Amino acid sequence: YGSGNGQFKYSRSVAVAMDGTVYAVDGYNHRVEVFASDGSYLGQWGSNGTGEGQFSYPIGIAVSPTGDVYVADTGNHRIQQFTGGGTFLRQWGSLGTGDGQFNYPRGLVMDATGSELYVVDGYNNRIQVFDPTGTYQRQWGSYGKADGQLNYPFGIALDASGDVYVVDTGNHRVQVFSNIGAYQRQWGAYGTADGQFKQPFGVA
């Protein structure tokens, strides 16, 4: 715990580049920290604020096959894109419910080809999909507890076939969708028994 190099305050998520470099979101320090695969500290970027390259309680992170880093700048309701060395490239998003807008974005994942970025739009209870430069592609999800509906979703992952796993935190379950948002299956319920959950967050 702390704000020094290699320390954290409410670390949120990690992503690993193809060369093994580890990028960690240090949420309450409003930064991204970078490590070698053995945990050796390499560097960092970010500070608290609303400017380019600044963050407000970031949560999600993803790395493209080409090494670009995408960060869910949660408190600023936007996605920021950087080089692997932390140079700011672009940003998109604002607070709202329209296409490409966010209300506390959370988890991020990039597909294996680097062609699509999936964003968990937490308080809008939906998944939004963008191309690598932030152009809106599609979305799915709405508030509720029925199949395919979401309640404060958080984590997201893709499998080798392209299916999308979403941690439906408020509904205490994991849901699986096709890459175009068609509901596939789910598991989990509130409780302490095997296979049950209480507000799950991450998935891999």
Secondary structure as GFF3:
##gff-version 3
##sequence-region A 1 204
A	DSSP	beta_strand	11	16	.	.	.	ID=ss1
A	DSSP	beta_strand	22	26	.	.	.	ID=ss2
A	DSSP	three_ten_helix	27	29	.	.	.	ID=ss3
A	DSSP	beta_strand	31	35	.	.	.	ID=ss4
A	DSSP	beta_strand	41	45	.	.	.	ID=ss5
A	DSSP	beta_strand	61	63	.	.	.	ID=ss6
A	DSSP	beta_strand	69	73	.	.	.	ID=ss7
A	DSSP	three_ten_helix	74	76	.	.	.	ID=ss8
A	DSSP	beta_strand	78	82	.	.	.	ID=ss9
A	DSSP	beta_strand	88	92	.	.	.	ID=ss10
A	DSSP	beta_strand	105	110	.	.	.	ID=ss11
A	DSSP	beta_strand	117	121	.	.	.	ID=ss12
A	DSSP	three_ten_helix	122	124	.	.	.	ID=ss13
A	DSSP	beta_strand	126	130	.	.	.	ID=ss14
A	DSSP	beta_strand	136	140	.	.	.	ID=ss15
A	DSSP	beta_strand	156	158	.	.	.	ID=ss16
A	DSSP	beta_strand	164	168	.	.	.	ID=ss17
A	DSSP	three_ten_helix	169	171	.	.	.	ID=ss18
A	DSSP	beta_strand	173	177	.	.	.	ID=ss19
A	DSSP	beta_strand	183	187	.	.	.	ID=ss20
###
